[in-house]
Amino acid sequence: MKITNFEATGVEQVERFLQKQKELDETTLREILKSCNFSFVLEGINRLQSMLWCELKDSYVQQSQRYVAVDQEGYTLPALKPTDQNQAEKLISQALTLYQQMTVLKEDFKGRPKPEHYQYGIAIEDGRYLLPLAIKTNVTTAMSGDKLVDALRLFQDKQYGNLFAEIKIALLSLLPPSLRNILETLVFDYADNALCDAFYQEILTPLTTQKPVQLLGHFQDLTLKAGLGALTSTTNKGPQAILNDWGEEATLKAAAVANRVMSYGHYSISEQGRTTFGLRFSLVTYHQQERHRLPVNYRENLYQIIAEDRVPIVPESIIQSPFYSSFMALVNDFKKFRKYLLQTYPGSEALYFLLNCDPIQLVTSTNARIDNDILKERICFNAQWEIRRIAQQKLLLLRTLAPDLYQNALPGCVYGKCPEGRYTCGRSQEMRQLYQIENKGSEPNG
């Protein structure tokens, strides 16, 4: 692992100020660091580390798994006993070999492949469900200075901090002395994980493989909330007084105001409509969810995945292939090995052997504006199948609550030209028919 292309702005002024301070608390340091920006690349970290890193919620660009290195340089392992090291390398080697076998391209194909261009119909996006989180990746990071404190908080976390020992040393070595010293001495308070797990376990219980999307909570009338926001912005009279004047027609008239204001492009009022969902999907899809950085999430403890014997999420292309038995057998071998590691080693060694196909559960709270932005990307036919399935189910539930607020939660091809250019799926007409939308814009590509 190494940090490259490091750049910091505003840090010299912060360093001069800190040299005159004897003590500085976390809150004050955060405020001071807001004047700074940091940019760097984490090269050669694994996907377990990158997943936790992306949970800090700033700007990250990650290497696609289509560029996985299928050799001994393509993954990282924790410090293990020689016999366990050999077993770990054997399992990962088997996973990489099967991954290659499943995702062989047809002869003479060049360019960006679609499923039909693979010999067995298993695209890389499906084959990667077999890969462990030990697989290497690169992550470009651009963060505001206060996020540096969040990074140190992660580095000191009892459950996951030891995964970042090398990264912590490398990152701190690039900082000026006074800033580095104060960051190293910060003491953080952490949530009671056992108590939080107990609270959320009851909430997450209804989630199943068959029902991975559950609406947990929402305001009584989401459109009315958006209308109240519009009225607050556009009148000199108190919004409640206007609602009182409207009487029984308040909901309809508030919706009309909200629609009018949003038609001007002022979507901020839709942020007044909030919902909470329970979601269950694979770790590879969770990683995609996290890259949006916008929702507020609680995701269950990663160790819980190892403790439970959960049925993996397997792409249909693999289920229908000659590789399914081998896939499941190898998944079970990984499960046995990581349970053994969990019982044998005191740290996070077992987490390296979580698989992309392992199911994870989370509670996510968002507003209508965020969901519109996320769903219009994930409902696209070019989106990965599982996150598209989740997005479709979520949109159906949201539109039963407030169809007006989620009218823009569809791909760009529905209303105009496909933004994917030469990578268009060519199915825009099918998308419009699916959601019964008349295309009044220019003809889409494909």
C-alpha positions as CSV (number, residue, x, y, z in Angstrom):
1,M,0.0,0.0,0.0
2,K,1.2,3.5,-0.7
3,I,-0.2,7.1,-0.9
4,T,0.5,9.0,-4.1
5,N,-0.3,12.3,-5.6
6,F,-0.7,13.9,-2.1
7,E,-1.7,17.6,-2.1
8,A,-3.0,19.9,0.6
9,T,-4.3,23.4,0.5
10,G,-4.4,25.8,3.5
11,V,-2.4,23.5,5.7
12,E,0.5,25.9,6.2
13,Q,-1.7,28.5,7.8
14,V,-3.2,25.8,10.1
15,E,0.3,24.6,11.0
16,R,1.4,28.1,12.0
17,F,-1.6,28.5,14.2
18,L,-1.2,25.1,15.9
19,Q,2.4,25.8,16.7
20,K,1.1,28.5,19.2
21,Q,-1.5,26.2,20.8
22,K,-0.8,24.0,23.8
23,E,-4.1,22.1,23.6
24,L,-6.9,21.8,21.1
25,D,-10.1,19.8,21.4
26,E,-11.6,17.8,18.6
27,T,-14.5,20.2,17.8
28,T,-12.2,23.2,17.5
29,L,-9.7,21.3,15.3
30,R,-12.6,20.3,13.0
31,E,-13.6,24.0,12.6
32,I,-10.0,25.1,11.9
33,L,-9.4,22.3,9.3
34,K,-12.5,23.3,7.3
35,S,-10.2,25.9,5.7
36,C,-8.1,23.0,4.2
37,N,-8.5,20.5,1.4
38,F,-6.7,17.2,0.9
39,S,-6.2,15.1,-2.2
40,F,-4.4,11.8,-2.6
41,V,-4.6,8.3,-4.0
42,L,-4.6,5.2,-1.8
43,E,-2.9,2.6,-4.0
44,G,-3.0,-1.1,-3.4
45,I,-5.5,-1.1,-0.5
46,N,-8.1,-3.9,-0.4
47,R,-11.8,-3.6,-0.9
48,L,-12.5,-4.1,2.7
49,Q,-10.5,-1.0,3.5
50,S,-11.9,0.9,0.6
51,M,-15.5,0.1,1.7
52,L,-14.9,1.4,5.2
53,W,-13.0,4.4,3.8
54,C,-16.0,5.3,1.6
55,E,-18.2,5.3,4.6
56,L,-16.5,8.5,5.7
57,K,-18.6,10.1,3.0
58,D,-16.5,12.5,1.0
59,S,-15.4,12.3,-2.7
60,Y,-13.9,9.0,-3.8
61,V,-13.3,7.5,-7.2
62,Q,-12.5,3.8,-7.1
63,Q,-10.9,1.4,-9.6
64,S,-13.5,-0.8,-11.2
65,Q,-13.4,-4.5,-10.4
66,R,-13.3,-5.2,-14.1
67,Y,-9.5,-4.4,-13.7
68,V,-8.9,-7.0,-11.0
69,A,-5.4,-8.4,-11.1
70,V,-5.8,-12.2,-11.1
71,D,-2.4,-13.1,-9.5
72,Q,-0.6,-13.0,-6.2
73,E,-0.1,-9.3,-6.5
74,G,-3.9,-8.7,-6.7
75,Y,-4.8,-9.2,-3.1
76,T,-3.7,-8.5,0.4
77,L,-3.7,-10.8,3.4
78,P,-3.5,-10.3,7.2
79,A,-0.7,-11.7,9.2
80,L,-1.5,-15.4,9.6
81,K,0.2,-18.6,10.8
82,P,2.0,-20.4,7.9
83,T,-0.6,-23.1,7.5
84,D,-3.4,-20.6,7.6
85,Q,-1.6,-18.4,5.1
86,N,-1.3,-21.3,2.7
87,Q,-5.0,-22.0,3.1
88,A,-5.9,-18.4,2.5
89,E,-3.8,-18.2,-0.6
90,K,-5.3,-21.4,-1.9
91,L,-8.9,-20.2,-1.5
92,I,-8.2,-16.8,-3.1
93,S,-6.4,-18.5,-6.0
94,Q,-9.4,-20.8,-6.5
95,A,-11.7,-17.8,-6.5
96,L,-9.6,-16.0,-9.0
97,T,-9.4,-19.0,-11.3
98,L,-13.1,-19.7,-11.2
99,Y,-13.7,-16.0,-11.8
100,Q,-11.6,-16.1,-14.9
101,Q,-13.3,-19.3,-16.1
102,M,-16.8,-17.9,-15.7
103,T,-16.1,-14.6,-17.4
104,V,-14.3,-15.7,-20.6
105,L,-15.0,-13.5,-23.6
106,K,-16.0,-14.9,-26.9
107,E,-13.2,-14.9,-29.5
108,D,-12.3,-11.8,-31.5
109,F,-14.4,-9.4,-29.3
110,K,-13.0,-6.0,-28.6
111,G,-14.5,-3.0,-26.7
112,R,-16.8,-2.8,-23.7
113,P,-18.6,-6.2,-23.5
114,K,-22.2,-6.9,-22.7
115,P,-23.4,-10.2,-21.3
116,E,-23.9,-11.7,-24.8
117,H,-20.3,-11.1,-25.5
118,Y,-19.2,-13.6,-22.8
119,Q,-18.8,-17.3,-23.6
120,Y,-21.1,-18.4,-20.8
121,G,-23.2,-15.2,-20.5
122,I,-21.6,-14.3,-17.2
123,A,-20.4,-10.7,-17.3
124,I,-17.5,-9.5,-15.1
125,E,-20.1,-7.6,-13.0
126,D,-21.6,-11.0,-12.1
127,G,-18.4,-13.0,-11.8
128,R,-17.1,-10.6,-9.2
129,Y,-19.7,-11.8,-6.7
130,L,-17.3,-14.6,-6.0
131,L,-14.4,-12.4,-5.1
132,P,-13.3,-11.7,-1.5
133,L,-12.8,-8.3,0.0
134,A,-9.0,-9.0,0.2
135,I,-8.8,-8.1,-3.5
136,K,-6.8,-4.9,-4.2
137,T,-8.1,-1.7,-5.5
138,N,-7.0,2.0,-5.8
139,V,-9.0,4.9,-4.5
140,T,-8.6,8.6,-5.4
141,T,-9.7,10.8,-2.5
142,A,-10.6,14.5,-2.3
143,M,-11.7,15.6,1.2
144,S,-12.3,18.7,3.2
145,G,-9.9,19.1,6.1
146,D,-12.4,18.3,8.8
147,K,-12.8,14.8,7.3
148,L,-9.2,14.2,8.3
149,V,-10.5,14.0,11.9
150,D,-13.0,11.4,10.8
151,A,-10.2,9.4,9.2
152,L,-8.3,9.4,12.5
153,R,-11.5,8.3,14.2
154,L,-11.7,5.3,11.9
155,F,-8.0,4.6,12.4
156,Q,-8.6,4.3,16.2
157,D,-11.8,2.3,15.9
158,K,-11.6,-0.9,18.1
159,Q,-13.3,-3.1,15.5
160,Y,-11.8,-1.9,12.3
161,G,-8.9,0.4,13.2
162,N,-6.2,-2.2,12.9
163,L,-7.0,-2.6,9.2
164,F,-5.6,0.9,8.7
165,A,-2.4,0.8,10.7
166,E,-0.2,1.1,7.6
167,I,-2.4,3.7,6.0
168,K,-2.4,5.8,9.2
169,I,1.4,5.9,9.3
170,A,1.6,6.8,5.7
171,L,-1.0,9.5,5.9
172,L,0.3,11.1,9.1
173,S,3.8,11.2,7.7
174,L,2.7,13.6,5.0
175,L,1.3,16.1,7.5
176,P,3.3,18.9,9.2
177,P,4.5,18.1,12.7
178,S,2.1,20.1,14.9
179,L,-1.0,18.9,13.0
180,R,0.3,15.3,13.1
181,N,0.9,15.5,16.8
182,I,-2.5,16.8,17.7
183,L,-4.3,14.3,15.5
184,E,-2.3,11.5,17.2
185,T,-3.4,12.6,20.6
186,L,-7.1,13.0,19.9
187,V,-9.3,10.7,22.0
188,F,-12.7,9.8,20.5
189,D,-16.0,8.6,22.1
190,Y,-17.5,5.6,20.3
191,A,-21.0,4.3,20.2
192,D,-21.9,1.2,22.3
193,N,-21.8,-1.3,19.4
194,A,-23.6,-4.1,21.3
195,L,-26.4,-1.8,22.2
196,C,-26.8,-0.4,18.7
197,D,-26.8,-3.9,17.2
198,A,-29.5,-5.0,19.6
199,F,-31.7,-2.0,18.7
200,Y,-31.3,-2.4,14.9
201,Q,-31.5,-6.2,14.9
202,E,-35.3,-6.0,15.7
203,I,-35.8,-3.4,12.9
204,L,-33.9,-5.4,10.4
205,T,-35.5,-8.8,11.1
206,P,-38.3,-8.4,8.5
207,L,-35.7,-8.2,5.7
208,T,-35.3,-11.4,3.7
209,T,-33.8,-12.5,0.3
210,Q,-37.4,-12.4,-1.1
211,K,-38.2,-9.0,0.5
212,P,-35.0,-7.0,0.5
213,V,-36.7,-3.6,0.5
214,Q,-38.8,-2.5,3.5
215,L,-40.3,0.9,4.0
216,L,-39.8,1.5,7.7
217,G,-41.0,5.1,8.2
218,H,-42.1,8.3,6.4
219,F,-43.8,11.6,7.0
220,Q,-47.6,11.3,6.8
221,D,-47.8,13.4,3.6
222,L,-44.5,13.9,1.8
223,T,-46.0,16.2,-0.9
224,L,-47.5,18.4,1.8
225,K,-44.1,18.7,3.5
226,A,-42.7,19.9,0.2
227,G,-45.6,22.3,-0.3
228,L,-45.0,23.7,3.1
229,G,-41.4,24.3,2.1
230,A,-42.5,26.1,-1.1
231,L,-45.0,28.2,0.8
232,T,-42.4,29.2,3.4
233,S,-40.2,30.4,0.6
234,T,-42.7,32.2,-1.7
235,T,-45.1,34.0,0.6
236,N,-45.0,36.6,3.3
237,K,-47.8,34.9,5.3
238,G,-47.1,32.0,7.6
239,P,-47.6,28.6,5.8
240,Q,-49.8,27.3,8.6
241,A,-52.2,30.2,8.2
242,I,-52.4,29.5,4.5
243,L,-53.1,25.8,5.1
244,N,-55.9,26.8,7.6
245,D,-57.4,29.1,4.9
246,W,-57.4,26.2,2.4
247,G,-59.1,23.9,4.8
248,E,-59.9,20.4,3.4
249,E,-58.2,21.4,0.1
250,A,-54.9,22.0,1.8
251,T,-53.2,18.8,0.6
252,L,-54.2,19.3,-3.0
253,K,-53.3,23.0,-3.1
254,A,-50.0,22.4,-1.3
255,A,-49.2,19.7,-3.9
256,A,-50.0,22.1,-6.7
257,V,-47.7,24.7,-5.2
258,A,-44.9,22.1,-4.8
259,N,-45.2,21.0,-8.4
260,R,-45.2,24.5,-9.7
261,V,-42.1,25.4,-7.8
262,M,-40.3,22.2,-8.8
263,S,-41.2,22.8,-12.4
264,Y,-39.0,25.9,-12.2
265,G,-36.1,23.7,-11.2
266,H,-36.2,24.5,-7.5
267,Y,-36.0,20.9,-6.2
268,S,-34.7,21.8,-2.8
269,I,-38.2,21.8,-1.4
270,S,-38.4,18.1,-2.1
271,E,-35.8,17.6,0.6
272,Q,-38.6,18.2,3.1
273,G,-40.0,14.7,2.3
274,R,-38.0,12.1,4.2
275,T,-38.2,8.3,4.3
276,T,-36.5,5.5,6.1
277,F,-35.9,2.1,4.4
278,G,-34.5,-1.2,5.5
279,L,-32.3,-2.8,2.7
280,R,-30.7,-6.2,2.2
281,F,-28.3,-6.8,-0.6
282,S,-24.8,-8.1,-1.4
283,L,-21.6,-6.4,-0.3
284,V,-20.8,-5.5,-3.9
285,T,-24.1,-3.6,-4.1
286,Y,-23.6,-2.0,-0.7
287,H,-20.3,-0.6,-2.0
288,Q,-22.2,0.9,-4.9
289,Q,-24.7,2.4,-2.5
290,E,-22.0,4.0,-0.4
291,R,-20.4,5.7,-3.4
292,H,-23.4,8.0,-3.5
293,R,-22.3,9.4,-0.1
294,L,-25.6,11.1,0.4
295,P,-27.9,8.8,2.5
296,V,-27.5,8.4,6.2
297,N,-27.0,4.8,6.9
298,Y,-26.7,2.3,9.7
299,R,-25.1,-0.9,8.4
300,E,-24.9,-3.9,10.6
301,N,-21.6,-5.1,12.2
302,L,-19.5,-6.9,9.6
303,Y,-18.7,-9.6,12.1
304,Q,-22.5,-10.4,12.2
305,I,-22.2,-11.6,8.5
306,I,-19.6,-14.2,9.5
307,A,-21.4,-15.3,12.6
308,E,-24.6,-16.1,10.7
309,D,-24.8,-18.7,8.0
310,R,-26.5,-16.6,5.4
311,V,-27.5,-17.7,1.9
312,P,-25.3,-15.8,-0.6
313,I,-26.8,-13.6,-3.3
314,V,-25.9,-15.2,-6.6
315,P,-26.5,-13.7,-10.1
316,E,-29.0,-15.6,-12.2
317,S,-26.4,-15.9,-14.9
318,I,-24.3,-18.0,-12.6
319,I,-27.2,-20.1,-11.2
320,Q,-28.0,-21.1,-14.8
321,S,-24.4,-21.8,-15.7
322,P,-22.3,-25.0,-15.4
323,F,-20.3,-23.2,-12.7
324,Y,-23.0,-22.9,-10.0
325,S,-22.0,-26.0,-8.0
326,S,-18.3,-24.9,-8.0
327,F,-19.3,-21.4,-7.0
328,M,-21.4,-22.6,-4.0
329,A,-18.8,-25.1,-2.9
330,L,-16.1,-22.4,-2.9
331,V,-18.4,-20.0,-1.0
332,N,-18.9,-22.6,1.7
333,D,-15.1,-23.2,1.9
334,F,-14.7,-19.4,2.5
335,K,-17.4,-19.4,5.2
336,K,-15.7,-22.3,7.1
337,F,-12.3,-20.7,6.9
338,R,-13.3,-17.3,8.1
339,K,-15.3,-18.8,11.0
340,Y,-12.2,-20.6,12.0
341,L,-10.2,-17.3,11.8
342,L,-12.8,-15.5,13.9
343,Q,-12.3,-18.1,16.6
344,T,-8.5,-18.3,16.3
345,Y,-7.4,-14.7,15.9
346,P,-8.2,-11.7,18.1
347,G,-8.5,-9.0,15.3
348,S,-10.1,-8.4,12.0
349,E,-8.3,-11.2,10.1
350,A,-11.6,-13.0,9.2
351,L,-13.0,-9.9,7.5
352,Y,-10.6,-10.2,4.6
353,F,-12.6,-13.3,3.5
354,L,-16.0,-11.7,3.3
355,L,-17.2,-12.2,-0.2
356,N,-18.9,-9.8,-2.6
357,C,-21.9,-12.1,-2.6
358,D,-22.4,-12.0,1.2
359,P,-25.7,-10.3,2.2
360,I,-25.5,-7.2,4.4
361,Q,-28.5,-5.3,6.0
362,L,-28.8,-1.6,6.6
363,V,-31.2,1.1,7.6
364,T,-31.0,4.2,5.3
365,S,-32.7,7.6,5.7
366,T,-33.0,9.9,2.7
367,N,-35.0,12.7,1.3
368,A,-36.9,12.9,-2.0
369,R,-34.2,15.0,-3.8
370,I,-31.5,12.5,-2.9
371,D,-33.6,9.5,-4.0
372,N,-34.5,11.1,-7.3
373,D,-30.7,11.6,-8.0
374,I,-29.8,8.0,-7.0
375,L,-32.8,6.2,-8.6
376,K,-32.4,7.8,-12.0
377,E,-28.9,6.3,-12.2
378,R,-29.7,2.9,-10.8
379,I,-33.0,2.2,-12.6
380,C,-31.1,2.5,-15.9
381,F,-30.7,-0.9,-17.8
382,N,-27.0,-0.3,-17.8
383,A,-27.0,-0.4,-14.0
384,Q,-25.8,-3.6,-12.2
385,W,-28.8,-6.0,-12.0
386,E,-29.0,-6.2,-8.2
387,I,-28.9,-2.5,-7.4
388,R,-31.4,-1.9,-10.3
389,R,-33.7,-4.4,-8.7
390,I,-33.5,-2.7,-5.4
391,A,-34.0,0.7,-7.0
392,Q,-37.1,-0.5,-8.9
393,Q,-38.7,-1.9,-5.7
394,K,-37.9,1.3,-3.8
395,L,-39.4,3.5,-6.5
396,L,-42.6,1.6,-6.5
397,L,-43.0,2.1,-2.8
398,L,-42.0,5.8,-2.9
399,R,-44.5,6.5,-5.7
400,T,-47.3,5.1,-3.6
401,L,-46.5,7.7,-1.0
402,A,-45.9,10.8,-3.3
403,P,-45.8,10.2,-7.1
404,D,-45.3,14.0,-7.7
405,L,-42.1,14.1,-5.7
406,Y,-40.5,11.1,-7.5
407,Q,-41.5,12.0,-11.1
408,N,-37.8,12.7,-12.0
409,A,-36.5,9.4,-10.5
410,L,-36.0,7.8,-14.0
411,P,-33.1,7.6,-16.5
412,G,-32.5,10.5,-18.8
413,C,-33.6,8.5,-21.9
414,V,-37.1,8.5,-20.6
415,Y,-37.5,12.2,-21.3
416,G,-34.9,12.8,-23.9
417,K,-31.6,11.6,-25.3
418,C,-29.7,8.8,-23.5
419,P,-26.7,10.4,-21.6
420,E,-24.6,7.2,-22.0
421,G,-23.7,8.0,-25.6
422,R,-22.1,5.1,-27.4
423,Y,-22.6,2.9,-24.3
424,T,-26.4,3.2,-24.5
425,C,-28.3,0.0,-23.9
426,G,-30.6,0.9,-26.7
427,R,-33.7,0.1,-24.7
428,S,-35.1,3.6,-24.0
429,Q,-38.4,2.8,-25.6
430,E,-38.8,-0.2,-23.3
431,M,-37.9,2.0,-20.3
432,R,-40.6,4.5,-21.3
433,Q,-43.2,1.8,-21.8
434,L,-42.3,0.3,-18.4
435,Y,-43.0,3.5,-16.6
436,Q,-45.7,4.7,-19.0
437,I,-43.9,7.9,-19.9
438,E,-44.3,9.8,-23.2
439,N,-41.0,11.0,-24.6
440,K,-41.4,14.6,-25.5
441,G,-37.8,15.3,-26.0
442,S,-35.3,14.4,-28.7
443,E,-35.0,10.8,-29.8
444,P,-32.6,8.7,-27.6
445,N,-29.5,7.0,-28.8
446,G,-29.8,3.3,-29.8
